[in-house]
Amino acid sequence: MSFSCTTGGQRFVFDTTKIVLAKANEEKSGDHLAGIAAASELERIAAKQVLSELTLTTLREQPVVSYETDDVTRVIDDSIDSKGWERIKNWTVAELREYLLSSDIQGPEVDEVRRSLTGEMAAAVCKLMSNMDLICAAKSCRVAATANTTLGHPGVLGARLQPNHPADAIDGIIASIYEGISFGVGDAVIGINPVYDTPETVERLLRVTDKVIEELELPTQNCILSHVTTQMKAIERGAPAGLIFQSIAGTEKGNTAFGITLSMLQEALDLGLSSCKNRGLKPMYFETGQGSELSSRSHYDADQVTLEARCYALARCFSPFLVNDVVGFIGPEYLADGRQMIRAGLEDHFMGKLLGVPMGIDACYTNHMDADQNDLENLTVLLVAGGVNYFMGVPMGDDVMLSYQTTSYHDIATVRELMNCRPAPEFEKWLEARELMHEGRLTKRAGDAVYIKDLASRGSFLGQVRI
């Protein structure tokens, strides 16, 4: 079944919905690399016109990877809310856009609609939106979630405390944690990317971070971002974890490249529910990023925005506490510059929220991209305007282990004050009680890592760390 449109005096024909979705995408270097991008702005406009007139039923019946061959497609389609689907199945993509941008939509209504959408539908409506549209619509699609802290409510901006170290050195990690806490960072998670992906390393880091949490009586959760099977082995050995992490892809083949299956994720969820220190019983944490499927040749000639949306529809099936897109991390092959990075961050935040996952963004870039600190800060402010759940918090914004640039402890403190946001309520209460925050503002103690060190139990192993 082909689709056609005449615009600017030219007739364009698109053979499949997959091609329509790809050609309608805003310019991305990854789509050019894959050979599926629009050849001109006029072709992009024509594809958007065709896309706007497609019904949601057409998109459900023609996913970018078939139901028969892909377990991601199957699990997403099988999870569709049947009652909500009857309401929206005849909507066009343009009608879905108008609904999402109307001023009178209510939370329960959005919940019913979002449970009836696939990734293809979220991506399709995203492609018809401007950056401001994406911000406005995302703000209407809030998703709150509770683990040991609660994120996602209006006026709450969380942050993952990311104390990575190039040698997994305990002293360096703890010093970074103390500094981050002193800036009010860490309410989303204390999450470390380990250098060594072994059960022994994961267990050691889980025990150290849990000790920090216990000694400070800190309301948060810990996580070591190794492969999911490595974390499971450590937890089965008794290591104390708050969340279980895994990167996911939008196709079965992409997940195979990550070394995971959906049954493996279900096993992790079951283990997390029974073993993680997580009072909200939401133990899963997922990361994504536009272009990951293309990088493993598992994209099936689909565009990176559509595949990214499928990641969020998949994540929804596991009821996570945290999901975030590492927007500029994969590199310029997929997002060439700051303009594309900003667009992708706004797209991904909107699509995640629309599909019902508690969405954060790692507003970041790699040093070989044509992007800089100003692009990162622009994206950060725009995302807060759209109600993003959380960012990363890294010392000076420079991750010395992963070698990329992201939001710093200082950035989190600044943007909270600038945009009138606060930490998770449980975390803010802790900060207030320890004179680090007063009426939503950091006090003069902010940034004093030694003060946090002194709050830890006197004479303990952690208390002896040099700062």
ZAMARGU-4260 file (C-alpha; in steps of 0.2 Angstrom, whole numbers, plus 5000, padded with zeros to 4 digits):
<rodrens>
0) 5000/5000/5000 | 5008/5016/4994 | 5004/5034/4999 | 5006/5050/4989 | 5006/5069/4990
5) 5008/5083/4978 | 5016/5099/4986 | 5026/5113/4978 | 5021/5106/4961 | 5029/5089/4964
10) 5021/5073/4967 | 5029/5061/4980 | 5025/5043/4982 | 5030/5033/4998 | 5029/5014/4997
15) 5026/5010/5016 | 5022/5019/5032 | 5040/5015/5037 | 5046/5026/5023 | 5033/5040/5027
20) 5039/5040/5045 | 5058/5041/5040 | 5055/5055/5027 | 5044/5065/5039 | 5058/5065/5053
25) 5067/5081/5057 | 5085/5081/5050 | 5096/5069/5059 | 5114/5063/5053 | 5109/5045/5058
30) 5095/5044/5045 | 5107/5051/5032 | 5119/5037/5037 | 5106/5024/5035 | 5101/5031/5018
35) 5083/5034/5023 | 5082/5053/5026 | 5071/5065/5015 | 5081/5070/5000 | 5075/5088/5002
40) 5064/5099/5013 | 5050/5098/5000 | 5050/5079/5002 | 5050/5081/5021 | 5035/5092/5020
45) 5026/5080/5009 | 5030/5066/5020 | 5023/5076/5035 | 5007/5079/5025 | 5005/5061/5022
50) 5009/5056/5040 | 4996/5069/5047 | 4982/5060/5037 | 4986/5042/5042 | 4975/5034/5055
55) 4982/5026/5071 | 4974/5010/5065 | 4986/5011/5050 | 5001/5013/5061 | 4996/4999/5072
60) 4993/4987/5058 | 5009/4992/5049 | 5023/4993/5063 | 5041/4996/5057 | 5045/4978/5062
65) 5032/4965/5060 | 5023/4957/5074 | 5027/4940/5068 | 5046/4943/5068 | 5049/4954/5083
70) 5046/4952/5101 | 5047/4970/5105 | 5032/4973/5093 | 5023/4959/5100 | 5024/4964/5118
75) 5020/4982/5114 | 5005/4978/5104 | 4998/4965/5116 | 4999/4978/5130 | 4987/4990/5121
80) 4972/4995/5132 | 4957/4989/5122 | 4945/5001/5129 | 4955/5016/5126 | 4960/5009/5109
85) 4941/5009/5103 | 4941/5028/5107 | 4956/5033/5097 | 4958/5020/5084 | 4950/5031/5070
90) 4960/5046/5075 | 4972/5053/5062 | 4989/5058/5068 | 4984/5076/5065 | 4969/5074/5077
95) 4980/5066/5090 | 4992/5081/5089 | 4977/5093/5091 | 4971/5083/5106 | 4988/5083/5115
100) 4990/5102/5112 | 4972/5107/5118 | 4971/5117/5133 | 4958/5107/5142 | 4965/5089/5143
105) 4966/5081/5160 | 4978/5069/5168 | 4966/5054/5168 | 4961/5057/5150 | 4980/5057/5145
110) 4982/5041/5155 | 4969/5032/5144 | 4976/5038/5128 | 4994/5034/5132 | 4990/5016/5136
115) 4982/5014/5119 | 4997/5020/5109 | 5012/5011/5101 | 5029/5018/5098 | 5025/5021/5080
120) 5010/5032/5085 | 5021/5042/5097 | 5034/5045/5085 | 5022/5050/5071 | 5014/5064/5081
125) 5031/5070/5087 | 5036/5072/5069 | 5022/5085/5067 | 5027/5095/5082 | 5038/5110/5083
130) 5050/5111/5098 | 5038/5122/5107 | 5024/5110/5104 | 5035/5096/5111 | 5038/5106/5127
135) 5019/5111/5129 | 5013/5093/5126 | 5026/5085/5137 | 5021/5096/5151 | 5003/5090/5150
140) 5009/5072/5151 | 5017/5071/5168 | 5022/5054/5175 | 5026/5052/5193 | 5034/5037/5201
145) 5040/5032/5218 | 5054/5021/5224 | 5062/5028/5240 | 5059/5045/5233 | 5045/5052/5222
150) 5049/5061/5206 | 5038/5068/5192 | 5026/5080/5201 | 5025/5098/5196 | 5039/5109/5203
155) 5050/5093/5207 | 5066/5091/5197 | 5077/5076/5202 | 5095/5072/5198 | 5105/5056/5197
160) 5121/5057/5207 | 5134/5050/5195 | 5151/5048/5204 | 5160/5038/5191 | 5178/5035/5193
165) 5191/5029/5180 | 5197/5015/5192 | 5182/5012/5202 | 5192/5019/5217 | 5181/5020/5233
170) 5189/5035/5240 | 5186/5045/5224 | 5168/5039/5222 | 5163/5043/5240 | 5171/5060/5239
175) 5161/5064/5223 | 5145/5057/5232 | 5148/5069/5247 | 5150/5084/5235 | 5134/5079/5225
180) 5124/5077/5241 | 5130/5094/5247 | 5122/5102/5232 | 5106/5093/5234 | 5109/5080/5220
185) 5105/5062/5222 | 5086/5061/5224 | 5084/5051/5208 | 5098/5038/5212 | 5116/5036/5216
190) 5121/5027/5200 | 5138/5022/5195 | 5145/5016/5178 | 5158/5004/5184 | 5174/5001/5174
195) 5174/4983/5177 | 5158/4973/5173 | 5160/4959/5186 | 5148/4953/5200 | 5162/4956/5212
200) 5164/4975/5207 | 5146/4977/5207 | 5143/4970/5224 | 5158/4980/5231 | 5150/4997/5224
205) 5133/4992/5229 | 5139/4989/5247 | 5148/5005/5248 | 5134/5016/5241 | 5122/5007/5252
210) 5133/5011/5267 | 5133/5030/5262 | 5114/5029/5261 | 5112/5020/5278 | 5125/5031/5288
215) 5117/5047/5281 | 5099/5040/5283 | 5097/5047/5265 | 5081/5044/5256 | 5086/5038/5239
220) 5091/5022/5230 | 5108/5015/5223 | 5112/5007/5207 | 5127/5000/5198 | 5125/5002/5179
225) 5133/4986/5173 | 5124/4972/5162 | 5108/4967/5170 | 5114/4949/5172 | 5130/4955/5182
230) 5119/4965/5194 | 5107/4950/5196 | 5122/4939/5201 | 5128/4952/5214 | 5110/4954/5221
235) 5108/4935/5222 | 5124/4935/5232 | 5116/4947/5245 | 5122/4964/5238 | 5110/4978/5243
240) 5103/4987/5227 | 5089/5000/5226 | 5087/4998/5207 | 5092/4987/5193 | 5098/4995/5177
245) 5099/4990/5158 | 5100/4999/5141 | 5087/4993/5129 | 5083/4995/5111 | 5068/4996/5100
250) 5069/4980/5091 | 5072/4962/5097 | 5088/4961/5086 | 5094/4977/5095 | 5091/4970/5112
255) 5101/4954/5106 | 5116/4966/5102 | 5114/4972/5121 | 5115/4954/5126 | 5097/4954/5133
260) 5080/4946/5131 | 5063/4951/5137 | 5062/4936/5148 | 5079/4942/5156 | 5071/4959/5159
265) 5056/4950/5167 | 5068/4940/5178 | 5076/4956/5184 | 5060/4964/5188 | 5054/4949/5198
270) 5071/4949/5207 | 5070/4968/5210 | 5052/4966/5217 | 5058/4953/5230 | 5076/4959/5234
275) 5078/4977/5230 | 5077/4990/5244 | 5063/5000/5236 | 5048/5004/5245 | 5038/5010/5230
280) 5041/4993/5222 | 5048/5000/5206 | 5065/4993/5204 | 5069/4995/5185 | 5080/5008/5177
285) 5082/5009/5158 | 5093/5020/5147 | 5091/5023/5128 | 5098/5034/5115 | 5093/5038/5097
290) 5104/5028/5085 | 5108/5013/5095 | 5099/5001/5084 | 5108/5008/5068 | 5124/5006/5077
295) 5121/4987/5079 | 5113/4986/5062 | 5097/4981/5070 | 5086/4996/5063 | 5077/4987/5049
300) 5078/5003/5039 | 5067/5012/5051 | 5071/5030/5057 | 5080/5033/5074 | 5065/5043/5082
305) 5053/5029/5078 | 5064/5016/5086 | 5068/5027/5101 | 5049/5028/5104 | 5047/5009/5103
310) 5060/5009/5117 | 5049/5019/5129 | 5033/5008/5124 | 5044/4993/5129 | 5050/5001/5145
315) 5032/5005/5150 | 5028/4986/5151 | 5041/4984/5166 | 5034/4999/5176 | 5051/5007/5179
320) 5055/5021/5191 | 5068/5029/5180 | 5070/5030/5161 | 5082/5042/5152 | 5089/5045/5135
325) 5107/5048/5134 | 5104/5061/5121 | 5121/5066/5113 | 5132/5051/5120 | 5132/5040/5104
330) 5140/5053/5094 | 5139/5064/5078 | 5135/5049/5067 | 5118/5050/5074 | 5116/5068/5080
335) 5128/5079/5071 | 5127/5095/5081 | 5119/5105/5095 | 5103/5109/5085 | 5100/5090/5082
340) 5104/5086/5100 | 5092/5099/5106 | 5078/5093/5095 | 5082/5074/5099 | 5081/5078/5118
345) 5064/5087/5117 | 5058/5073/5105 | 5063/5059/5117 | 5056/5068/5133 | 5039/5070/5125
350) 5038/5053/5118 | 5043/5045/5134 | 5030/5055/5144 | 5017/5052/5131 | 5019/5033/5132
355) 5018/5034/5151 | 5036/5032/5157 | 5044/5043/5171 | 5056/5051/5159 | 5073/5060/5162
360) 5086/5066/5150 | 5105/5065/5151 | 5108/5082/5142 | 5125/5078/5135 | 5137/5078/5121
365) 5153/5070/5116 | 5168/5080/5112 | 5169/5076/5094 | 5151/5083/5091 | 5148/5100/5084
370) 5140/5105/5101 | 5146/5115/5116 | 5141/5120/5134 | 5128/5133/5128 | 5119/5119/5118
375) 5119/5108/5133 | 5112/5122/5144 | 5099/5127/5131 | 5092/5110/5131 | 5092/5109/5150
380) 5082/5124/5152 | 5070/5119/5138 | 5067/5102/5146 | 5064/5109/5163 | 5050/5120/5155
385) 5043/5104/5148 | 5043/5095/5166 | 5057/5083/5164 | 5058/5071/5179 | 5077/5072/5181
390) 5095/5075/5175 | 5112/5068/5178 | 5123/5076/5191 | 5142/5074/5188 | 5157/5084/5196
395) 5160/5099/5185 | 5149/5091/5171 | 5164/5081/5165 | 5163/5063/5167 | 5180/5057/5169
400) 5176/5039/5166 | 5164/5040/5151 | 5173/5055/5144 | 5158/5065/5139 | 5150/5082/5145
405) 5134/5082/5154 | 5125/5092/5168 | 5135/5096/5184 | 5130/5097/5202 | 5131/5116/5200
410) 5119/5115/5185 | 5106/5106/5195 | 5107/5119/5209 | 5106/5133/5196 | 5092/5127/5186
415) 5081/5122/5201 | 5083/5140/5207 | 5080/5148/5190 | 5065/5138/5186 | 5058/5137/5204
420) 5060/5118/5206 | 5064/5108/5221 | 5071/5091/5224 | 5060/5076/5228 | 5050/5080/5243
425) 5058/5066/5254 | 5075/5072/5249 | 5071/5090/5252 | 5065/5086/5269 | 5081/5078/5273
430) 5091/5093/5266 | 5080/5105/5277 | 5084/5094/5293 | 5102/5096/5290 | 5102/5114/5286
435) 5107/5112/5268 | 5091/5119/5261 | 5079/5132/5267 | 5062/5135/5259 | 5068/5127/5243
440) 5084/5137/5242 | 5102/5129/5246 | 5110/5137/5261 | 5128/5142/5263 | 5133/5124/5267
445) 5129/5119/5249 | 5145/5113/5241 | 5154/5108/5257 | 5158/5090/5255 | 5167/5090/5271
450) 5151/5094/5280 | 5142/5079/5272 | 5157/5068/5277 | 5155/5074/5295 | 5137/5069/5295
455) 5142/5051/5291 | 5145/5040/5306 | 5160/5046/5316 | 5175/5033/5315 | 5167/5023/5301
460) 5175/5017/5286 | 5166/5030/5276 | 5170/5043/5289 | 5189/5041/5286 | 5188/5045/5267
465) 5200/5060/5263 | 5192/5075/5255
</rodrens>
